[in-house]
Amino acid sequence: MNNEFALSRITLKPIKHRDCSALWAILSEPLVTQFNDYAVPLTRDDVKQLIQDDITGMYEGNTLRFGMYLLNTSTLIGCIGLYDIEEDTAWLGFELSPNHWGNGYMSEALAFILTNITALVTPLGNELSITSLKTKVAIENTQSQQLLRRFKFTHVASEQWLYQL
């Protein structure tokens, strides 16, 4: 199973424990924490547990979280993933270091996920046919909302968005 994907400017790889410090730094950024739904402040131990939960979820077939790494430096700049994967639906989550906002990295990653979702979830060992993605975006997070609109997500309620594959 190939679980590493080189895109034009980033590589997507399953999140690993060695990413803990870099992910903690991203998730601790005030510009990120204002929009996420993690309890704050996050400790490094919280992030270690988050990573462990993602790894466990991957083995259980209900989670797929990729670190986003710059091709030229292998620097972790964010994450994108699928959670609570069940039958025909999954939740999408993503976060990106503010140092890399506005450069199209999340668009590149999201385009890849949407185009390859069946191939991505097949190795999880489930007989899944994902037909819709749900995501939750804070009302104040206009940049993420613009991203979702560009990819034809529909705003369905308060902070919830839906994408039909």
N, C-alpha and C positions, 0 to 999 in steps of 0.2 A: 504494500500500500504506500503510495507516494503521499506524504502528508506535509510536504513543503512545496510552496508555489511561488516561483519568481514571476512577478508582474513587471511592468515597465520600469517602475522606480522603487518598488518595495517588494519584500518577500513576506509571505504569510507562512507562519509555522505555529504548530500547537504551543501554547504557553507552557513554560517549564519553571521549575523552582528557581533556577539560576536567574530568572527575570524578576525576582522579587524586589530588589532594590530599585530597579528602573521603573517597574510598575507602581511601586509605592510612591515614588517621586511624582509620577503622572497623576495618580489618584489623589495625591495630597495638594496638588496645585489648586489655589483658591478659585481660579476660573473654571476648573473641572468640578470641584466639589460642590459648587453652587448649583450644578445641574444633575449630579448623580443621585442615586437613591441608596448609596451605602451610608451606614452610620458613620458620622465623623466626630472626632478625628479618627482616622484609620491608623493603626499601628502596623509595624512591619509584620508582627505575628498575625494580625487580621488579614494582611495581603498573602502571607504564606498559606493561611487556611483557605482563602479565596482560590488561590492557585490549586491547592490540593483538592478542593471541591470540584474545580473544573476538570482536573485530571481524572478524578473518580467518576464524574459525570460522563466523560468521554468513554471510559471503560464500561459504564452502565448503559451507554447508548442514548443518553438524553441531553448531552452538552457537547458543543464543539467551539472552543475559544482559540482564536489565532492571535498571536502577537504579530504586530506590524513592524517590520524592520527595514530601515533604509538599506537599499542594495549596496551602496558604496561604503557604508560604515558598519553595517549590521547593528545599528543603534535601534533599540526599541523605542518607537514613537507613539504607540497606542495599541489597542486591541479591537477586534471585532469578533462576534461570535453568535452562535445559536444556542438557545437555552430552552428548557422544558419542551424538548422535541417529543411530540406525540403524534401518532397516526399521520394526520395531514397538516399539522400546524406546528409552528415553532415561534419563539420570541427571539428577536434580534436585539443585540446590545452592542454598543461601541463607545469608545473613548479615545481621545487623541490629545497629545501634549499641545498646549496652546502655542508652543514654539513652532508648530507645524500647521496651525490652522490656516485656511485660505490657500493652501498649495495643491489641493486636489487629491491628497493621499487617501482620504476617506472615500471620496468618489471612486477612486481606482479600486479600493478594497471592496466596496459595496457592489460595484458593477461585477466584479469577479464572483462574489458570493451569489448574487442573483442569477448569474448566467450558469453557474456550476453547482447549484444547490443539490441536485440529485446525486451527482458524483461525490459531493462532499459528505452527504449523510449516509450513503450506501455502506462505506466501511465501518460505520458504527454498529453494524450487525442487525439492523432492524429492516423490516419490510416496509419502509416508509415511502410515501409519495407526498412530499410537502407541497401543498397547494396554496398556503397562505402564511404570511409572516406578520406577526404583531410586534409593535415596539412602543415604548413609552418614552416620550420626550417632554421635558419641562416646558410649560407654556412660555417661559421667558427665553428659552433656548432657540432663538430665531434662526441661527446658522444651521442647526441640525434639522429644523423644520424645512428650511430651504432645500437642504440635501434630500430629504425624503420626498418633497414635491417634485424635484428634478427626476427622481426615479419612480414617479407615479404612485407613491404611497398615498392613501386617502386618510384624511383626518376624520376619525369616527367618534371620538368623545374626549373631552378635556385634554388629557395628555396622551391618549392612545391613537395610534396610526395603524393602518392595515395595508398589506400588499398582497395582491392576488397574482399568483404565478400562472 
